[in-house]
Amino acid sequence: MIKGPRASAALARHSSPPLRMAAVVAVAIAALMSTGCGVFRGHESPSAYVDDSAVTARVKTALIKSPGVKASEIDVHTYRGVVSLDGVVDNEQMLQHAEQIARSTPGVSSVHSTLQVATSEPLADER
């Protein structure tokens, strides 16, 4: 008995057209399942992950270099070119500046911001 890829080839040579087609489909499905599982689960390809990491690094670097932004207070994440900004900033001007920096960074397709402006009100347990 022949096993592995040779079995599929032998079956395809010595069987009827419907069986040959079934063998080809089975081999194709097996190949897709073993090499492309990440695609089926919605995961990024390795190159897309690297691209997103590079975009995140560019945005973080631009925020760090900007004198009017406290970059350490802003979390930056990128998925498929969409940059997410999260954190608390000192004022509305800093919030808008951080969003503008992210939008103008190469590789950014859009910006989703959940940045919030810090309030000066004391917390409930401090009253």
N, C-alpha and C positions, 0 to 999 in steps of 0.2 A: 504494500500500500504506500502510495506517495503522499507526503505531508507537506504543508506550507504552501509557498507561492507556486511550486511545481504542480501541486495538486490542482490548483485553479486552472493552470495552463493546460494540463493534461485533460481535465474535464471539458474545457472549452474546445479542445481539438476533437475529442471523441464523443461529443454529445449533440443533441438536437439544438436548433437555434434558440428555443425558449430556455433550455437549460444553460446554454452559453450566456444568454443575456442575464439570467439570474446569477450566474457565477461572476460576471463582470460587475453587476450591481453590488453583490456581496463584498467583493474586493474593494470597490470604491467606497462603500460605507465604512468598512473596516479601516481603510486608510484615513478617511475624514475623522472618524471617531478617535483614532490614536494620535493624530497630529494636530487636529484643530479643535480640541475640546474647549479651549479658552474662548474661541470665537462663539461657540454655541451658548456659553454661559454669560456672554456679555462682557467678558474681560477685554482689556486692551491688548493689542499686539505688543511685542517688546519694543518695536520702533515707536509706536504711539506713546508708550509709557515714557520712553527716553525723551521724546519731544515735549511731553507735558512737564517732565522734570526740568527740562531746560527753560521752558516758559516760566515756571515757578521761580527758578533761580534768577532769571532776568528781572521779574517783577520785584522780588525781594531785594535784589541789588539796587534797582532804581529807587525803591522806597528808602533803603539805607542811605543812599547818596543824597536824598532830598532833605535839606535842612529843616523844613517845616513839618516833617512827619516823624513820629516815633514808631519806627518800623518794628521794634521789639514788641509793640502792643498789637500788631496786626498779624493774624495767621493767613497764609496764602496757600491755596490748593488749586490745582489745575486738572481738569478732566476733559479730554478732547478739545482743548483750546479754550474752554470756558474757565475763567479764573474766578474763584470764590474768595472774597475777603471777609474776615470775621475778626471781631475784637471791639475794644472800646477805645475811642480817641478823645482828645481834650476838647475839641470844638468842631463846629460844622465846617469851617474852612479846612481843617486837617482831613476830615472825612471826604470832602469833595476833591481835595488835592490827591489823596491816596487813590480814589477811584479813577481820576484822570490819568495818573501815572500808570495804573494797570491797563486802562483802555489804550494808551498810546504805546504800550510795549509790543514789539514785534512778536507775532505768533498768537496773540490774544484775539479770539473771535468775538467774545463778549465777556462782560463782567457781572457777576452776581455778588452783591454786597449786602452783608448783614451787619455792617459796622454800626456802632451806636456811639452817640456823644455822651460822655460822662456827665452825670448830673451833680450839682453842688449841694443837693439836699442831703441831710444826714440820714443814715439808714434808720429804719424803724426801731431797732434795738439800741441805737445810740441816743435816742430822744429821752 
